[in-house]
Amino acid sequence: MQTHPVVSREEWLTARKALLAREKEETHLRDAINAQRLALPWVRVEKDYVFDTPTGRRSLAELFAGRSQLIVYHFMLAPGWAAGCPGCSFLADHFDGALPHLNHHDVTFTAVSRAPLSEIEAYKRRMGWHFPWVSSHSNDFNFDYHVSFLPGPGTNGTVHYNFTETPFPVSDDNTELPGMSSFFRDDDGHVYHTYSSYARGPEEWIGTLMILDRAPKGRNEKSTMDFVRRHDEYENLPKPHACCTEHA
């Protein structure tokens, strides 16, 4: 049911211009925050992380693939899980189209999960994704960057996440949280951790949400992303147009 007031074009324009002023404030604030982010100090990565990849075992430095910048998405997929986190999967639907633009701009992107590579590859095939995705199953990367947690003494219903102690009931099937981390590799091969963000930090990566924010009903949710499903789990999925299946 339509509940918004209906006004004249002139009244709408007055309200829209008032909102535009706030939107410009937001844009300028985002620019200032971006500058502050770029000014953060860096930390040299001293630990030797080795990941399982489709082309063999690779060090963190080798994940850069010859570029100077690496962005990692900490994808919630633990060993033995039948499928990846729905929220992470929603975000990952936006990765493939960005890859050529990132690579051209000297940035390599990869997802990292604690699941074995075989389980990652199986889920990746199911979803039809092509972005790089490697396994940290044999190293402490996810634990050191505070996105994976094991049940045991000391958890007490909280974990160190998003730079603070956060309520999180760790259990055998509840061990992962989302986030992203950025790294720089210098000419001598040294790797530096430059930035990490957790919880809703990477939300701006989700273009679908940014589009929904401009729709008449917005995100139309009762809790954060409660409407999200893996893209092959929505009811009444539209059938692809014939032109999309001719060359499948």
C-alpha angles and dihedrals in degrees: 000000000000109000103163120107114258112221141169121281089253093054090046091051092052091052092044093053090050090054091046090060090055091046090054089051089053092050093050091047090051090052090051092048091049090054091049090049091053090050094057116120118248133234121217113235106231099172120092108232118186120191134197110239134172088259097047137277113333134184122232089257090053091054087071087074092212096313126112098231132057129187118194125196111205098220116199103238115127127189111285097015113141091217141001125266110288092227093050089046090052090053092044090058085074098053107079097061092052096053101086091047093049093046092050088053094055094260125126118199128200138163118227126201135172093231117103114268093251091059092046092051092049093053092043090055091049091054095042094234127154105186118117113273124176137183127244090186092124099044142050097247096117092045094047091051091048102243100108127056134180124215116248144092115340100030095097093173095302136085135187101259134148089012095300143066106282131187108252124149101219114208137154091276097034108061107117138078129179131252147127135237134195128211138186127210118203128209091268092056097253114145124216130194106227107169146356132187131187144183107014092352096105093043092112088065088069103087092183090064091049089053092047090052086066095046119102092252096036115208091335093207135143093205131012110303093337089152095059122112131167105277093251093051102064116115118245094016109194114251113246116256115257091250089060094054103040093088099029 
